[in-house]
Amino acid sequence: METAATELTFRDATDADVDELVALIESAYRGDDSRAGWTTEADILEGQRTDPEGVLEVIESPDSRLLTVERDGGIVACCQLEHQGENAYFGMFAVSPRLQGAGLGKVIIAEAERQARETWGVREMQMTVISVRDDLIAWYERRGYRRTGRMTPFPYGDERFGVPQRDDLRFELLVKELA
């Protein structure tokens, strides 16, 4: 059986990757395809998760990287790393639904933490997670992240982030000290 780290290539995304990355992110979170994996948000949000402009903005931002993960010549995962002083922000994390549950996410988040620490010398990784995503929050807690109880509102009315299917969505800040 293949291990999660089998022949993975990590690199920064380029403009040429935008369409493939949008398709990957959408497949991991929205619509029926996302139900093949466990990270789906299809029951709480409809519509898009991101768009080409949003992905390109991350790629082109001087303080941000979109780490792209390839296996066998195709993009199988990605995550955003953004330098914020002593901290880094981790976001836009997507793993192909057909590969979820095999340990790939653990490998990717560990590499993202390593790169943020080594590249920017940051002491803490931060992320926001929709607070009703208990299974996802528990996964991050098993990776050493802790809940802060600090909430920010969900951008209701801004369809760039999806169409909410419930009225209690908000983001909780999760943090992890990087030694």
N, C-alpha and C positions, 0 to 999 in steps of 0.2 A: 504494500500500500504506500502511496506517496505521502510524504510528510508535508506539513503546511508550507515549509520553507523551500521545498523542492524547486530549484531553478527560478527563483523570483528575481526580477530586476527592478530596482528602485531608481527612478529618475524624476527630474522636474518636468512637468507638463509643458508643452509648447502650444502655440496657436493651432497647429495642425491636429492636436488631440481633442479640441473642443467638442466636436459632434459626438465622438466616441465616449467622452467623459459624461456628457449630458445624458446619453442613452444609458450608461452604466448607473448613474445616480438615480435616474428615474426608475430603472428596473429594480433597484434595491429598496425603494421606498413607496412607489406609487403603482396603482393599477393591479390587475390580476397577476402579471408576471412577478410582482414583488412578493406575492403570497407563497412562492416557492421557497423563500428564505424566511428567517424569523425577524428581520429588522423592518418588516413592512409597516407603513403608517396608513395603509389603505382604509382601515376602519375608522380612523380619526381625521384624515385629510384626503380630499380629492384634488384634482387639478395637478399642476406641476410642482416639482420640488425645487427645480432650478431651471435656468435657461442659458443659452449660449452667452449672452451678455454677462450674466453673473459669474460663469466659469471663467470667461476671458478676463474679467475684472480681477479675479484672484490671481490668475497667471501673470498679469501685467503689473500688479501692485508691487512696489519695491520692498515692502515689509512682509510679503507673503510668498509662500511657495505652495504649489499644488503637486504634492508627491504622488507620482503615478507608479502603479505596481503592475508589472507585466509577467506573464507566464506563457510560454510557447508562442511568442510573437503577438499576443493580444493583451489588451488592458483588462485586468481582472479586479482591480481595486484602486482607490485613490483616497487621499485625505489632504486637507488644507492645514498648513502650519503658518501662523502669523506671529511675527515678533512684536511683542508689546512690552518693551522695557525689560524688567526682570522676569517677565512671564512670556509664555507662548500660548496662543489660542489654537486648539485642535478642533477642526470642523470639517464639513463636507465629506465625512467618512462614508465610503460605500464599498461594499464587497459584492461581487456578482452573486445573485441569489442561488445559483446552482453550486457555488463553492462555500456557502455559509455553513457553519456548524462543524467545520473540519480543522479549526485552529488557525486559519489564515488571519483572522482579525487580530488575534493575540500577537502574532509575528509582526504585523504591520504597525500596530500601536506601539510596540516596543521599539521598533526601528524609528518611528516618528519621534518618540521621546528621546532616543539616543541622538538623532540628528539635531533636534531643537537644542538639546543640552550642549552638544559639541560645536554647533555652528554659531549659536547666539549666547551660550553660557547662561541660559535661563535657569531659574531655580524652581519654577512651578509651571505645570501645564494646566490650562483651564479649558473648559468646554461648557456649552449649554445644551441641555437635553429637555425635551418636552416632559414636564413633570409627571404626566400620567403614564409614561413609558416605563413601568416598574421593572419589566424584564430586562430592558436595555440598561437602566440605571444599575440594576443588580450585576449585570455583566461588567460594567465599568468599575463598580465597587470591588469585584473580584480581581481587577487589574490594579487596585490600589487607589482609585479615585474616591473622594468622599463628598457627600452632599453638604452644601453650605446653608441650605434653606433660603438663599438669596434668589428671589424670583424677579423675572422681567416679563412684561406682557407679551403675549403672542400678537403678531401684527394682523389682527382681524381687519378685513377689508382690502388687504394688499395681496391680490391673487398671485403675485410672483412667488409667494411662499405656500400656496395651496389654498384650498377652500375648506375651512374647518367644518367638521361634521358634529361638533359639540361646542359648548360655550364655556368650558372650564380649562382651556389650554393656556399654558404659560411655560416659560423656560426656567429651569433651575440651573444655577452655576455649580459645576462639579470641579474639584481641584485635586491635583496630585503634586506632592513635593518631588522634585527630581534631584536626587543626591549627586 
